[in-house]
Amino acid sequence: MAEGRITEAAVREVLDEFQDPETGRRIGSSKQVHRLKLDGDKLSIVLGLTTWAAAVRDDVRAELIGLLGEQFPGLEVDVELAVHQRKPQPLGEVGLTAKSVIAVASGKGGVGKSSLATLLAFSLSETGSTVGLMDADIYGPSVPHLIGPQELPEAGEEKARPVEVDGLKVISIGFFIPADQAVIWRGPMLHGALTQFFRDVDWGELDYLVIDMPPGTGDVALSISQLVPLSGAVVVSTPQDVALLDVGKSIAMFRKVEIDVLGMIENMSFFVCSECDARHDIFGSGGAKQKAAELNVPFLGEMPLDAELRQLGDEGNLRAALDRPSARPYLTEICHNLVKQLVAVNRRKPRTPTLPVLGQ
């Protein structure tokens, strides 16, 4: 850039190249720049970000400061973040009002997928985003057990209201059937139940809907991909080879239906002895990370094998895991890396609303 006095117009020109993390659209001409003040060699900006971007707010702020500092050496830049309102647009024929829909899947059962889906939803909610959790494992719903006894979903005027736990909205077939009864449905009934979960539940306006998928590949994955445009999928595995055998199939399924695989999580990655603090790789370690590299899939992070987390899940109080040092740092990293992957997808192919959005 040519030397000389920095002008507000020059600053806005640079801002016009900065992409909003949620939509991938340029912010320069939008109302997301709430205030811009240039006083000599000092620049202050109030940038509006939606609650969708809550997990990456600090990243976005640092990125913008870095960009402006690079373009204007010697300029003292202060960026303050504010909340910017942007309503989600209805998705698919079911009209779900969610900005991102994330499927949490696994190649096989027994890897802790439901626990991680629940923890991920709670973790996203804790950052300040508005989050829903759909238990799509119709034949083996685990979410009601993990979150503990709740009042049944209430019937509203037009739609059922989901159960709400610490701000997280939850729906599961497990709320409607006794725990000791099996669901014996063919494909069409399964598809009908999933359609109702999307269309006939009053989710409100969500930043994220996390879907706990059944293990493996099958009708549910196909039905969901037909009902709503998924923002991407997260695949959960444990480190050992026998668990990783089916991971490739799960990832291949999502790629076949043109759904972005946002990353892999390695669960039960290691165990830390409470007596001696020694780390033990009970199921091996790093297998999921290595598999992710082989399949060209981002690695989102690892979760330890922890008796306390198992106990909290068994007691129906898995939400409390977010307050435990054995879980919090790992969940924070996974949540942060997941949203970073969504930002990368949005910036690579910016989303255009299906309906005009005024003042955006």
C-alpha beads as a LAMMPS data file, in Angstrom:
LAMMPS data file: protein, C-alpha beads

360 atoms
359 bonds

1 atom types
1 bond types

-500.0 500.0 xlo xhi
-500.0 500.0 ylo yhi
-500.0 500.0 zlo zhi

Masses

1 110.0

Atoms # bond

1 1 1 0.000 0.000 0.000
2 1 1 1.277 3.499 -0.841
3 1 1 2.785 5.520 2.013
4 1 1 0.825 8.446 3.355
5 1 1 -2.020 9.279 5.639
6 1 1 -4.314 6.388 6.468
7 1 1 -7.921 7.145 5.606
8 1 1 -11.190 5.589 6.718
9 1 1 -11.889 4.704 3.096
10 1 1 -8.630 2.739 2.926
11 1 1 -9.544 0.876 6.131
12 1 1 -12.976 -0.008 4.790
13 1 1 -11.356 -1.238 1.612
14 1 1 -9.360 -3.724 3.664
15 1 1 -12.441 -4.676 5.684
16 1 1 -14.203 -5.467 2.433
17 1 1 -11.779 -8.372 1.993
18 1 1 -12.508 -9.820 5.449
19 1 1 -14.993 -12.686 5.487
20 1 1 -17.664 -13.231 8.110
21 1 1 -17.039 -16.625 9.771
22 1 1 -20.685 -17.687 9.633
23 1 1 -21.632 -16.824 6.058
24 1 1 -18.298 -16.379 4.294
25 1 1 -19.559 -13.054 2.942
26 1 1 -17.466 -9.857 3.036
27 1 1 -18.140 -7.624 6.022
28 1 1 -16.997 -4.273 4.591
29 1 1 -20.337 -3.218 3.178
30 1 1 -22.468 -4.979 5.805
31 1 1 -23.865 -3.690 9.072
32 1 1 -21.483 -5.935 11.007
33 1 1 -19.061 -3.037 11.347
34 1 1 -21.018 -1.351 14.128
35 1 1 -18.510 1.442 14.585
36 1 1 -15.242 2.553 13.014
37 1 1 -13.147 5.400 14.421
38 1 1 -9.785 6.489 13.043
39 1 1 -7.822 8.989 15.134
40 1 1 -4.321 9.533 13.774
41 1 1 -2.437 6.263 14.219
42 1 1 -5.193 4.716 16.361
43 1 1 -8.059 2.707 14.925
44 1 1 -10.984 1.331 16.935
45 1 1 -13.605 -0.950 15.464
46 1 1 -16.702 -2.547 16.919
47 1 1 -17.296 -5.742 14.944
48 1 1 -20.580 -7.604 15.228
49 1 1 -20.467 -11.405 15.238
50 1 1 -23.424 -13.718 15.587
51 1 1 -23.697 -16.207 18.442
52 1 1 -22.981 -18.910 15.828
53 1 1 -19.335 -17.758 15.947
54 1 1 -19.082 -17.740 19.754
55 1 1 -16.501 -20.546 19.875
56 1 1 -14.111 -18.714 17.537
57 1 1 -14.657 -15.087 18.587
58 1 1 -11.083 -14.633 19.815
59 1 1 -9.703 -16.155 16.616
60 1 1 -11.724 -13.785 14.439
61 1 1 -10.701 -10.772 16.486
62 1 1 -6.998 -11.717 16.300
63 1 1 -7.288 -12.404 12.572
64 1 1 -8.792 -8.988 11.875
65 1 1 -6.206 -7.188 14.027
66 1 1 -3.458 -9.078 12.207
67 1 1 -4.858 -8.206 8.778
68 1 1 -5.162 -4.492 9.574
69 1 1 -1.709 -4.420 11.189
70 1 1 -0.203 -6.038 8.114
71 1 1 -1.863 -3.567 5.756
72 1 1 -1.144 -0.510 7.917
73 1 1 2.210 -0.935 9.739
74 1 1 2.427 1.203 12.846
75 1 1 -1.341 1.530 13.182
76 1 1 -2.610 0.769 16.689
77 1 1 -5.701 -1.380 16.209
78 1 1 -8.364 -2.151 18.801
79 1 1 -11.235 -4.466 17.862
80 1 1 -14.193 -4.798 20.191
81 1 1 -16.710 -7.542 19.555
82 1 1 -20.466 -7.107 19.806
83 1 1 -23.436 -9.351 19.110
84 1 1 -24.832 -9.127 15.596
85 1 1 -28.318 -10.504 15.004
86 1 1 -28.963 -12.696 11.966
87 1 1 -31.899 -15.068 11.767
88 1 1 -31.408 -18.577 10.386
89 1 1 -33.169 -19.373 7.142
90 1 1 -35.559 -22.372 6.914
91 1 1 -33.801 -25.516 5.712
92 1 1 -35.294 -28.049 3.336
93 1 1 -38.960 -28.922 3.050
94 1 1 -39.180 -29.470 6.815
95 1 1 -38.422 -25.770 7.430
96 1 1 -35.875 -26.334 10.216
97 1 1 -34.499 -22.962 11.354
98 1 1 -30.881 -23.860 12.129
99 1 1 -27.715 -22.324 10.744
100 1 1 -25.608 -25.488 10.926
101 1 1 -26.697 -29.116 11.164
102 1 1 -23.931 -31.475 12.296
103 1 1 -24.168 -35.270 12.218
104 1 1 -22.090 -37.140 14.814
105 1 1 -21.494 -40.653 13.543
106 1 1 -19.337 -43.726 14.080
107 1 1 -18.401 -46.720 11.997
108 1 1 -19.527 -49.076 14.773
109 1 1 -21.154 -49.035 18.194
110 1 1 -19.451 -48.918 21.552
111 1 1 -17.069 -46.032 20.867
112 1 1 -18.878 -43.440 22.998
113 1 1 -20.501 -41.593 20.106
114 1 1 -23.684 -40.631 21.978
115 1 1 -21.730 -39.346 24.963
116 1 1 -19.519 -37.240 22.701
117 1 1 -22.471 -35.920 20.703
118 1 1 -24.137 -34.864 23.966
119 1 1 -20.956 -33.306 25.368
120 1 1 -20.296 -31.505 22.092
121 1 1 -23.816 -30.039 22.096
122 1 1 -23.464 -28.882 25.718
123 1 1 -20.018 -27.456 24.981
124 1 1 -21.264 -25.451 21.990
125 1 1 -24.171 -24.188 24.075
126 1 1 -21.830 -23.115 26.863
127 1 1 -19.877 -20.856 24.467
128 1 1 -23.052 -18.805 23.949
129 1 1 -24.494 -20.437 20.843
130 1 1 -28.110 -21.624 20.648
131 1 1 -27.992 -25.401 20.288
132 1 1 -30.329 -28.341 19.799
133 1 1 -29.556 -32.057 20.164
134 1 1 -31.501 -34.628 18.169
135 1 1 -31.155 -38.285 19.127
136 1 1 -31.567 -40.000 15.752
137 1 1 -30.550 -43.414 17.076
138 1 1 -34.149 -44.630 16.973
139 1 1 -33.399 -48.268 17.815
140 1 1 -30.992 -47.507 20.660
141 1 1 -31.611 -44.011 22.048
142 1 1 -29.025 -43.150 24.702
143 1 1 -29.403 -39.394 25.107
144 1 1 -32.335 -39.491 27.606
145 1 1 -30.254 -41.679 29.919
146 1 1 -27.190 -39.419 29.618
147 1 1 -29.035 -36.199 30.479
148 1 1 -31.138 -37.729 33.261
149 1 1 -34.883 -37.829 34.005
150 1 1 -36.780 -34.965 32.391
151 1 1 -40.343 -33.857 31.903
152 1 1 -41.799 -35.223 28.675
153 1 1 -41.832 -32.894 25.652
154 1 1 -44.940 -30.718 25.809
155 1 1 -47.427 -30.249 23.013
156 1 1 -47.542 -26.664 21.769
157 1 1 -50.215 -25.076 19.621
158 1 1 -48.711 -26.460 16.419
159 1 1 -45.494 -28.267 17.379
160 1 1 -44.062 -30.247 20.284
161 1 1 -41.651 -28.411 22.548
162 1 1 -38.310 -30.164 23.055
163 1 1 -36.944 -30.943 26.475
164 1 1 -34.583 -28.188 27.653
165 1 1 -31.552 -28.897 29.837
166 1 1 -29.371 -25.935 30.847
167 1 1 -30.355 -24.123 27.657
168 1 1 -29.817 -27.147 25.376
169 1 1 -32.934 -28.270 23.472
170 1 1 -33.230 -32.051 23.182
171 1 1 -35.527 -34.521 21.417
172 1 1 -35.360 -38.323 21.393
173 1 1 -37.670 -41.235 20.726
174 1 1 -36.529 -42.383 24.171
175 1 1 -38.747 -39.712 25.746
176 1 1 -41.843 -41.397 24.292
177 1 1 -41.260 -45.115 24.899
178 1 1 -40.465 -47.087 28.081
179 1 1 -36.765 -47.771 28.521
180 1 1 -37.285 -51.560 28.478
181 1 1 -39.247 -51.609 25.193
182 1 1 -37.712 -52.069 21.747
183 1 1 -38.554 -50.023 18.649
184 1 1 -39.325 -52.445 15.825
185 1 1 -39.903 -50.283 12.757
186 1 1 -39.283 -50.669 9.069
187 1 1 -37.613 -47.990 6.957
188 1 1 -40.714 -45.892 6.117
189 1 1 -41.689 -45.563 9.798
190 1 1 -38.127 -44.615 10.649
191 1 1 -38.153 -41.926 7.959
192 1 1 -41.501 -40.660 9.241
193 1 1 -40.205 -40.318 12.812
194 1 1 -37.136 -38.375 11.667
195 1 1 -39.319 -36.099 9.549
196 1 1 -41.433 -35.333 12.621
197 1 1 -38.323 -34.587 14.684
198 1 1 -37.340 -31.941 12.134
199 1 1 -40.731 -30.578 11.112
200 1 1 -43.011 -31.039 14.122
201 1 1 -40.678 -30.004 16.956
202 1 1 -40.502 -26.339 17.947
203 1 1 -36.726 -25.947 17.832
204 1 1 -36.919 -22.179 17.600
205 1 1 -33.956 -20.426 15.991
206 1 1 -30.799 -22.506 16.378
207 1 1 -27.167 -21.798 15.650
208 1 1 -26.442 -25.532 15.696
209 1 1 -28.432 -28.736 15.617
210 1 1 -26.244 -31.681 16.651
211 1 1 -27.572 -35.057 15.524
212 1 1 -26.550 -38.229 17.332
213 1 1 -26.603 -40.748 14.478
214 1 1 -26.973 -44.523 14.886
215 1 1 -23.740 -46.462 14.391
216 1 1 -22.792 -47.709 10.944
217 1 1 -24.307 -46.766 7.601
218 1 1 -27.961 -47.198 6.781
219 1 1 -31.458 -45.755 6.445
220 1 1 -31.107 -42.973 9.012
221 1 1 -28.105 -41.375 7.325
222 1 1 -29.829 -41.462 3.947
223 1 1 -33.111 -40.126 5.338
224 1 1 -31.453 -37.209 7.119
225 1 1 -29.393 -36.264 4.062
226 1 1 -32.667 -36.095 2.107
227 1 1 -34.565 -34.088 4.728
228 1 1 -32.106 -31.280 5.517
229 1 1 -28.844 -30.003 4.044
230 1 1 -26.217 -31.157 6.533
231 1 1 -23.389 -28.727 7.217
232 1 1 -21.065 -31.642 7.808
233 1 1 -20.329 -34.789 9.766
234 1 1 -18.056 -35.676 12.673
235 1 1 -16.840 -39.277 12.971
236 1 1 -15.993 -40.769 16.378
237 1 1 -13.659 -43.719 16.854
238 1 1 -11.483 -45.345 19.500
239 1 1 -7.774 -45.859 18.750
240 1 1 -7.603 -49.619 18.163
241 1 1 -7.574 -51.163 14.684
242 1 1 -10.822 -53.098 15.136
243 1 1 -12.698 -49.816 15.702
244 1 1 -10.956 -48.078 12.814
245 1 1 -11.881 -50.786 10.306
246 1 1 -15.351 -49.307 9.746
247 1 1 -14.353 -45.626 9.939
248 1 1 -13.466 -45.547 6.248
249 1 1 -16.915 -46.886 5.354
250 1 1 -18.640 -44.193 7.391
251 1 1 -16.560 -41.447 5.799
252 1 1 -17.105 -42.935 2.331
253 1 1 -20.874 -42.872 2.934
254 1 1 -20.874 -39.158 3.778
255 1 1 -18.694 -38.366 0.787
256 1 1 -20.971 -40.358 -1.482
257 1 1 -23.948 -38.214 -0.504
258 1 1 -21.741 -35.083 -0.806
259 1 1 -21.602 -34.195 2.890
260 1 1 -18.428 -32.553 4.186
261 1 1 -16.576 -34.616 6.789
262 1 1 -15.586 -31.948 9.300
263 1 1 -13.248 -34.206 11.221
264 1 1 -12.564 -37.201 13.433
265 1 1 -12.466 -37.468 17.228
266 1 1 -10.488 -40.140 19.044
267 1 1 -12.425 -41.249 22.130
268 1 1 -10.953 -43.293 25.013
269 1 1 -7.591 -42.147 23.701
270 1 1 -5.708 -42.766 26.936
271 1 1 -6.184 -43.315 30.656
272 1 1 -4.461 -41.301 33.398
273 1 1 -4.085 -43.154 36.687
274 1 1 -5.540 -41.145 39.566
275 1 1 -2.960 -42.624 41.964
276 1 1 0.292 -42.058 40.059
277 1 1 -0.697 -39.712 37.192
278 1 1 0.856 -42.155 34.718
279 1 1 -0.659 -42.257 31.240
280 1 1 -1.748 -45.655 29.929
281 1 1 -2.732 -46.223 26.291
282 1 1 -5.190 -49.024 27.007
283 1 1 -6.554 -49.229 23.461
284 1 1 -3.414 -47.927 21.830
285 1 1 -3.172 -44.246 20.969
286 1 1 -3.147 -42.049 17.889
287 1 1 -4.934 -44.535 15.652
288 1 1 -7.769 -42.156 14.790
289 1 1 -5.353 -39.302 14.155
290 1 1 -3.332 -41.473 11.801
291 1 1 -6.491 -42.719 10.057
292 1 1 -7.706 -39.141 9.638
293 1 1 -4.439 -38.246 7.924
294 1 1 -4.718 -41.276 5.632
295 1 1 -8.276 -40.325 4.635
296 1 1 -7.462 -36.605 4.327
297 1 1 -9.888 -35.708 7.124
298 1 1 -9.192 -33.078 9.829
299 1 1 -8.421 -34.396 13.302
300 1 1 -10.498 -32.496 15.864
301 1 1 -8.993 -33.844 19.060
302 1 1 -8.977 -36.636 21.603
303 1 1 -10.942 -37.516 24.720
304 1 1 -9.495 -39.600 27.576
305 1 1 -10.949 -42.753 29.036
306 1 1 -12.200 -41.433 32.360
307 1 1 -14.126 -43.314 35.046
308 1 1 -15.681 -40.092 36.321
309 1 1 -17.210 -39.299 32.922
310 1 1 -18.596 -42.823 32.719
311 1 1 -20.140 -42.430 36.156
312 1 1 -21.695 -39.047 35.300
313 1 1 -23.262 -40.566 32.186
314 1 1 -24.619 -43.528 34.137
315 1 1 -26.090 -41.125 36.704
316 1 1 -27.782 -39.037 33.993
317 1 1 -25.639 -36.017 34.745
318 1 1 -23.246 -35.908 31.786
319 1 1 -23.567 -32.117 31.609
320 1 1 -21.443 -31.925 34.767
321 1 1 -18.464 -33.283 32.795
322 1 1 -17.949 -29.792 31.395
323 1 1 -16.899 -28.706 34.900
324 1 1 -14.277 -31.459 35.262
325 1 1 -10.601 -30.796 34.440
326 1 1 -10.437 -34.324 33.034
327 1 1 -12.825 -33.301 30.253
328 1 1 -13.090 -29.518 29.865
329 1 1 -9.804 -28.759 28.051
330 1 1 -10.359 -31.593 25.576
331 1 1 -13.957 -30.599 24.873
332 1 1 -12.976 -26.944 24.483
333 1 1 -10.339 -27.902 21.903
334 1 1 -12.693 -30.217 19.989
335 1 1 -15.497 -27.639 19.943
336 1 1 -13.104 -24.899 18.817
337 1 1 -11.589 -27.059 16.053
338 1 1 -15.037 -28.122 14.851
339 1 1 -16.284 -24.553 14.435
340 1 1 -12.975 -23.621 12.763
341 1 1 -13.668 -26.328 10.171
342 1 1 -17.174 -24.967 9.620
343 1 1 -15.718 -21.469 9.169
344 1 1 -13.294 -22.845 6.576
345 1 1 -16.174 -24.491 4.693
346 1 1 -18.266 -21.304 4.813
347 1 1 -15.407 -19.152 3.566
348 1 1 -14.565 -21.614 0.823
349 1 1 -18.128 -21.603 -0.477
350 1 1 -20.015 -18.622 0.997
351 1 1 -23.640 -19.277 1.853
352 1 1 -26.291 -17.233 0.128
353 1 1 -29.660 -17.010 1.923
354 1 1 -32.589 -18.520 0.063
355 1 1 -34.611 -15.467 1.009
356 1 1 -33.479 -11.818 1.067
357 1 1 -32.168 -10.799 4.484
358 1 1 -32.464 -7.085 5.158
359 1 1 -29.685 -5.243 6.938
360 1 1 -27.210 -8.154 6.711

Bonds

1 1 1 2
2 1 2 3
3 1 3 4
4 1 4 5
5 1 5 6
6 1 6 7
7 1 7 8
8 1 8 9
9 1 9 10
10 1 10 11
11 1 11 12
12 1 12 13
13 1 13 14
14 1 14 15
15 1 15 16
16 1 16 17
17 1 17 18
18 1 18 19
19 1 19 20
20 1 20 21
21 1 21 22
22 1 22 23
23 1 23 24
24 1 24 25
25 1 25 26
26 1 26 27
27 1 27 28
28 1 28 29
29 1 29 30
30 1 30 31
31 1 31 32
32 1 32 33
33 1 33 34
34 1 34 35
35 1 35 36
36 1 36 37
37 1 37 38
38 1 38 39
39 1 39 40
40 1 40 41
41 1 41 42
42 1 42 43
43 1 43 44
44 1 44 45
45 1 45 46
46 1 46 47
47 1 47 48
48 1 48 49
49 1 49 50
50 1 50 51
51 1 51 52
52 1 52 53
53 1 53 54
54 1 54 55
55 1 55 56
56 1 56 57
57 1 57 58
58 1 58 59
59 1 59 60
60 1 60 61
61 1 61 62
62 1 62 63
63 1 63 64
64 1 64 65
65 1 65 66
66 1 66 67
67 1 67 68
68 1 68 69
69 1 69 70
70 1 70 71
71 1 71 72
72 1 72 73
73 1 73 74
74 1 74 75
75 1 75 76
76 1 76 77
77 1 77 78
78 1 78 79
79 1 79 80
80 1 80 81
81 1 81 82
82 1 82 83
83 1 83 84
84 1 84 85
85 1 85 86
86 1 86 87
87 1 87 88
88 1 88 89
89 1 89 90
90 1 90 91
91 1 91 92
92 1 92 93
93 1 93 94
94 1 94 95
95 1 95 96
96 1 96 97
97 1 97 98
98 1 98 99
99 1 99 100
100 1 100 101
101 1 101 102
102 1 102 103
103 1 103 104
104 1 104 105
105 1 105 106
106 1 106 107
107 1 107 108
108 1 108 109
109 1 109 110
110 1 110 111
111 1 111 112
112 1 112 113
113 1 113 114
114 1 114 115
115 1 115 116
116 1 116 117
117 1 117 118
118 1 118 119
119 1 119 120
120 1 120 121
121 1 121 122
122 1 122 123
123 1 123 124
124 1 124 125
125 1 125 126
126 1 126 127
127 1 127 128
128 1 128 129
129 1 129 130
130 1 130 131
131 1 131 132
132 1 132 133
133 1 133 134
134 1 134 135
135 1 135 136
136 1 136 137
137 1 137 138
138 1 138 139
139 1 139 140
140 1 140 141
141 1 141 142
142 1 142 143
143 1 143 144
144 1 144 145
145 1 145 146
146 1 146 147
147 1 147 148
148 1 148 149
149 1 149 150
150 1 150 151
151 1 151 152
152 1 152 153
153 1 153 154
154 1 154 155
155 1 155 156
156 1 156 157
157 1 157 158
158 1 158 159
159 1 159 160
160 1 160 161
161 1 161 162
162 1 162 163
163 1 163 164
164 1 164 165
165 1 165 166
166 1 166 167
167 1 167 168
168 1 168 169
169 1 169 170
170 1 170 171
171 1 171 172
172 1 172 173
173 1 173 174
174 1 174 175
175 1 175 176
176 1 176 177
177 1 177 178
178 1 178 179
179 1 179 180
180 1 180 181
181 1 181 182
182 1 182 183
183 1 183 184
184 1 184 185
185 1 185 186
186 1 186 187
187 1 187 188
188 1 188 189
189 1 189 190
190 1 190 191
191 1 191 192
192 1 192 193
193 1 193 194
194 1 194 195
195 1 195 196
196 1 196 197
197 1 197 198
198 1 198 199
199 1 199 200
200 1 200 201
201 1 201 202
202 1 202 203
203 1 203 204
204 1 204 205
205 1 205 206
206 1 206 207
207 1 207 208
208 1 208 209
209 1 209 210
210 1 210 211
211 1 211 212
212 1 212 213
213 1 213 214
214 1 214 215
215 1 215 216
216 1 216 217
217 1 217 218
218 1 218 219
219 1 219 220
220 1 220 221
221 1 221 222
222 1 222 223
223 1 223 224
224 1 224 225
225 1 225 226
226 1 226 227
227 1 227 228
228 1 228 229
229 1 229 230
230 1 230 231
231 1 231 232
232 1 232 233
233 1 233 234
234 1 234 235
235 1 235 236
236 1 236 237
237 1 237 238
238 1 238 239
239 1 239 240
240 1 240 241
241 1 241 242
242 1 242 243
243 1 243 244
244 1 244 245
245 1 245 246
246 1 246 247
247 1 247 248
248 1 248 249
249 1 249 250
250 1 250 251
251 1 251 252
252 1 252 253
253 1 253 254
254 1 254 255
255 1 255 256
256 1 256 257
257 1 257 258
258 1 258 259
259 1 259 260
260 1 260 261
261 1 261 262
262 1 262 263
263 1 263 264
264 1 264 265
265 1 265 266
266 1 266 267
267 1 267 268
268 1 268 269
269 1 269 270
270 1 270 271
271 1 271 272
272 1 272 273
273 1 273 274
274 1 274 275
275 1 275 276
276 1 276 277
277 1 277 278
278 1 278 279
279 1 279 280
280 1 280 281
281 1 281 282
282 1 282 283
283 1 283 284
284 1 284 285
285 1 285 286
286 1 286 287
287 1 287 288
288 1 288 289
289 1 289 290
290 1 290 291
291 1 291 292
292 1 292 293
293 1 293 294
294 1 294 295
295 1 295 296
296 1 296 297
297 1 297 298
298 1 298 299
299 1 299 300
300 1 300 301
301 1 301 302
302 1 302 303
303 1 303 304
304 1 304 305
305 1 305 306
306 1 306 307
307 1 307 308
308 1 308 309
309 1 309 310
310 1 310 311
311 1 311 312
312 1 312 313
313 1 313 314
314 1 314 315
315 1 315 316
316 1 316 317
317 1 317 318
318 1 318 319
319 1 319 320
320 1 320 321
321 1 321 322
322 1 322 323
323 1 323 324
324 1 324 325
325 1 325 326
326 1 326 327
327 1 327 328
328 1 328 329
329 1 329 330
330 1 330 331
331 1 331 332
332 1 332 333
333 1 333 334
334 1 334 335
335 1 335 336
336 1 336 337
337 1 337 338
338 1 338 339
339 1 339 340
340 1 340 341
341 1 341 342
342 1 342 343
343 1 343 344
344 1 344 345
345 1 345 346
346 1 346 347
347 1 347 348
348 1 348 349
349 1 349 350
350 1 350 351
351 1 351 352
352 1 352 353
353 1 353 354
354 1 354 355
355 1 355 356
356 1 356 357
357 1 357 358
358 1 358 359
359 1 359 360
